[in-house]
Amino acid sequence: MNGIIRERIIGKGALKYSLTETNDNGIHRYGVTVTSTLFGETPETAAVDDISADMETAVRFFDMAVENLVLPCTLKDVAENYIADIFSVKS
């Protein structure tokens, strides 16, 4: 399957979050797209297409982004921090 597998719309459509899936030769990759019209009529969109090949990891990131109202302008930074935290060595 390729496309949107989960979507959340907030603020009468001013914020839209999409959890996406792509399949490249049998390898599933999950990503998140955020679209905002909070600051004008022209939509601002950002996407991180490869959060993880693990759907549970991607769903946790998606839910966290929705709960914290992550905006397109910060999506990539938040994703980088999320991935770094997952793979950091804990003492």
C-alpha positions as CSV (number, residue, x, y, z in Angstrom):
1,M,0.0,0.0,0.0
2,N,1.2,3.5,-0.8
3,G,-0.5,6.6,0.6
4,I,-2.2,7.9,3.7
5,I,-2.9,5.3,6.4
6,R,-4.0,7.7,9.2
7,E,-5.0,11.3,9.3
8,R,-5.9,13.8,12.0
9,I,-7.5,17.2,11.3
10,I,-7.4,19.9,14.0
11,G,-8.8,23.4,14.3
12,K,-11.5,23.1,11.5
13,G,-8.8,22.0,9.1
14,A,-6.2,24.6,10.0
15,L,-3.8,21.7,10.9
16,K,-3.7,18.4,9.1
17,Y,-1.5,15.5,10.0
18,S,-1.0,12.5,7.8
19,L,0.8,9.2,8.5
20,T,2.0,7.9,5.2
21,E,3.3,4.6,3.9
22,T,5.4,3.8,0.9
23,N,6.5,0.4,-0.4
24,D,9.7,0.2,-2.3
25,N,10.4,-3.3,-3.5
26,G,8.8,-4.8,-0.4
27,I,10.4,-2.4,2.1
28,H,7.7,-0.4,3.9
29,R,8.6,3.1,5.0
30,Y,6.4,5.3,7.2
31,G,6.4,9.1,7.3
32,V,4.5,12.1,8.5
33,T,3.2,15.1,6.6
34,V,1.9,18.3,8.3
35,T,-0.1,21.0,6.5
36,S,-1.0,24.3,8.2
37,T,-3.2,27.2,7.2
38,L,-2.9,28.8,10.7
39,F,-1.0,31.8,9.4
40,G,-2.8,32.6,6.1
41,E,-4.7,31.0,3.3
42,T,-1.6,29.6,1.6
43,P,-0.9,26.2,3.0
44,E,2.5,25.5,4.5
45,T,3.5,21.8,4.3
46,A,6.4,19.8,5.5
47,A,7.0,16.0,5.2
48,V,9.4,13.5,6.7
49,D,9.0,10.5,4.4
50,D,11.1,8.0,6.3
51,I,10.6,8.2,10.0
52,S,11.0,4.4,10.3
53,A,10.4,1.1,8.6
54,D,8.7,0.0,11.8
55,M,5.0,1.1,11.8
56,E,4.8,1.2,15.6
57,T,7.7,3.7,15.8
58,A,6.1,5.8,13.1
59,V,2.7,5.7,14.8
60,R,4.2,6.8,18.1
61,F,5.9,9.8,16.3
62,F,2.7,10.6,14.5
63,D,0.7,10.6,17.8
64,M,3.3,12.7,19.5
65,A,3.3,15.3,16.7
66,V,-0.5,15.6,16.8
67,E,-0.6,15.8,20.6
68,N,2.0,18.5,20.7
69,L,0.7,20.4,17.7
70,V,4.0,20.2,15.8
71,L,3.9,22.8,12.9
72,P,5.4,22.3,9.5
73,C,8.3,24.7,10.3
74,T,9.5,22.5,13.1
75,L,8.6,19.0,11.8
76,K,12.0,18.0,10.6
77,D,13.8,19.2,13.7
78,V,11.3,17.4,15.9
79,A,11.7,14.2,13.8
80,E,15.5,14.4,14.0
81,N,15.4,14.7,17.8
82,Y,12.9,11.9,18.1
83,I,15.0,9.5,16.0
84,A,18.2,10.6,17.8
85,D,16.5,9.9,21.2
86,I,15.4,6.4,20.0
87,F,18.8,5.4,19.0
88,S,20.9,7.1,21.7
89,V,22.8,5.0,24.2
90,K,21.2,5.2,27.6
91,S,23.4,4.7,30.6
